[in-house]
Amino acid sequence: MYPGMQIKTVMVDDKEIQTCGEGYIVNRDQWSEGFVTAQAAIEGLELTDEHWDVVRFLRDFYEKHGAQAEVRKMVKHFKVEWGEERGNSRYLHRIFPRGGPQKQGNRLAGLLRTKGEH
Protein backbone atom coordinates (compact mmCIF):
# COMPACT_ATOMS: atom_id res chain seq x y z
CA MET A 1 0.00 0.00 0.00
CA TYR A 2 2.87 2.37 0.84
CA PRO A 3 5.77 0.74 -1.03
CA GLY A 4 9.18 1.21 0.50
CA MET A 5 7.83 2.97 3.58
CA GLN A 6 8.64 2.12 7.15
CA ILE A 7 5.84 0.36 9.03
CA LYS A 8 5.00 1.40 12.58
CA THR A 9 2.41 0.11 15.01
CA VAL A 10 -0.15 1.90 17.14
CA MET A 11 -1.66 0.17 20.16
CA VAL A 12 -5.46 0.34 20.08
CA ASP A 13 -7.43 -1.62 22.66
CA ASP A 14 -4.55 -4.09 23.18
CA LYS A 15 -4.21 -4.63 19.39
CA GLU A 16 -1.33 -3.53 17.22
CA ILE A 17 -2.56 -1.50 14.25
CA GLN A 18 -0.03 -0.96 11.48
CA THR A 19 0.61 2.46 10.00
CA CYS A 20 3.09 3.71 7.46
CA GLY A 21 5.92 5.82 8.79
CA GLU A 22 3.78 8.94 8.35
CA GLY A 23 0.92 7.52 10.45
CA TYR A 24 -1.55 6.51 7.73
CA ILE A 25 -3.33 3.27 8.62
CA VAL A 26 -2.26 0.32 6.46
CA ASN A 27 -5.48 -1.73 6.71
CA ARG A 28 -8.47 0.64 6.59
CA ASP A 29 -10.73 -2.13 7.93
CA GLN A 30 -8.90 -1.83 11.27
CA TRP A 31 -9.90 1.82 11.75
CA SER A 32 -11.86 2.68 14.90
CA GLU A 33 -12.44 5.71 17.07
CA GLY A 34 -9.79 4.20 19.33
CA PHE A 35 -7.33 4.55 16.44
CA VAL A 36 -8.17 8.26 16.21
CA THR A 37 -7.43 8.74 19.90
CA ALA A 38 -4.18 6.73 19.77
CA GLN A 39 -2.85 8.36 16.59
CA ALA A 40 -3.79 11.84 17.81
CA ALA A 41 -1.82 11.20 21.02
CA ILE A 42 1.22 10.17 18.95
CA GLU A 43 0.88 13.38 16.94
CA GLY A 44 0.50 15.50 20.09
CA LEU A 45 -3.05 16.54 19.18
CA GLU A 46 -5.60 17.01 21.94
CA LEU A 47 -8.92 16.07 20.36
CA THR A 48 -11.91 18.39 20.60
CA ASP A 49 -15.46 18.04 19.32
CA GLU A 50 -14.36 19.98 16.24
CA HIS A 51 -11.68 17.39 15.44
CA TRP A 52 -14.28 14.64 15.74
CA ASP A 53 -16.66 16.62 13.48
CA VAL A 54 -13.96 16.80 10.80
CA VAL A 55 -12.99 13.12 11.14
CA ARG A 56 -16.63 12.04 10.83
CA PHE A 57 -17.19 14.40 7.89
CA LEU A 58 -14.14 12.99 6.09
CA ARG A 59 -15.27 9.39 6.63
CA ASP A 60 -18.87 10.12 5.59
CA PHE A 61 -17.72 12.04 2.50
CA TYR A 62 -15.45 9.16 1.49
CA GLU A 63 -18.23 6.61 1.99
CA LYS A 64 -20.67 8.65 -0.13
CA HIS A 65 -18.30 9.71 -2.91
CA GLY A 66 -15.51 7.12 -2.94
CA ALA A 67 -12.98 9.94 -2.82
CA GLN A 68 -11.48 12.22 -0.23
CA ALA A 69 -12.94 15.67 0.38
CA GLU A 70 -10.96 18.62 -0.88
CA VAL A 71 -10.32 21.43 1.59
CA ARG A 72 -12.75 23.73 -0.27
CA LYS A 73 -15.56 21.20 0.28
CA MET A 74 -14.65 20.98 3.95
CA VAL A 75 -14.71 24.77 4.22
CA LYS A 76 -18.12 24.96 2.52
CA HIS A 77 -19.53 22.33 4.91
CA PHE A 78 -18.03 23.74 8.11
CA LYS A 79 -18.92 27.35 7.24
CA VAL A 80 -22.55 26.19 7.49
CA GLU A 81 -21.93 24.01 10.59
CA TRP A 82 -19.66 26.33 12.57
CA GLY A 83 -20.15 29.79 11.06
CA GLU A 84 -17.80 32.16 9.25
CA GLU A 85 -15.31 32.59 12.11
CA ARG A 86 -14.35 28.90 12.32
CA GLY A 87 -15.63 27.54 9.01
CA ASN A 88 -12.59 28.52 6.96
CA SER A 89 -9.35 27.01 5.72
CA ARG A 90 -7.18 28.99 8.14
CA TYR A 91 -9.07 27.66 11.18
CA LEU A 92 -9.09 24.07 9.87
CA HIS A 93 -5.32 24.26 9.40
CA ARG A 94 -4.90 25.70 12.90
CA ILE A 95 -6.75 22.82 14.57
CA PHE A 96 -4.87 20.28 12.40
CA PRO A 97 -1.34 21.72 12.65
CA ARG A 98 0.46 18.69 11.20
CA GLY A 99 -0.57 18.90 7.57
CA GLY A 100 -3.98 20.51 7.80
CA PRO A 101 -7.32 18.74 7.57
CA GLN A 102 -6.47 17.01 4.33
CA LYS A 103 -3.31 15.32 5.65
CA GLN A 104 -3.71 15.09 9.41
CA GLY A 105 -7.48 14.80 9.19
CA ASN A 106 -7.27 11.99 6.64
CA ARG A 107 -4.66 10.18 8.76
CA LEU A 108 -6.94 10.24 11.78
CA ALA A 109 -9.97 9.30 9.68
CA GLY A 110 -8.16 6.19 8.47
CA LEU A 111 -8.08 7.36 4.87
CA LEU A 112 -5.22 7.18 2.41
CA ARG A 113 -2.70 9.84 1.58
CA THR A 114 -4.06 12.30 -0.96
CA LYS A 115 -2.50 12.59 -4.40
CA GLY A 116 0.55 14.78 -4.48
CA GLU A 117 1.61 14.12 -0.88
CA HIS A 118 5.24 13.15 -0.42
Secondary structure, 3 states (H helix, E strand, C coil): CCCCCCEEEEEECCEEEEEECCCCECCHHHCCHHHHHHHHHHCCCCCCHHHHHHHHHHHHHHHHHCCCCCHHHHHHHHHHHHCCCCCCHHHHHHHCCCCHHHHHHHHHCCCCCCCCCC
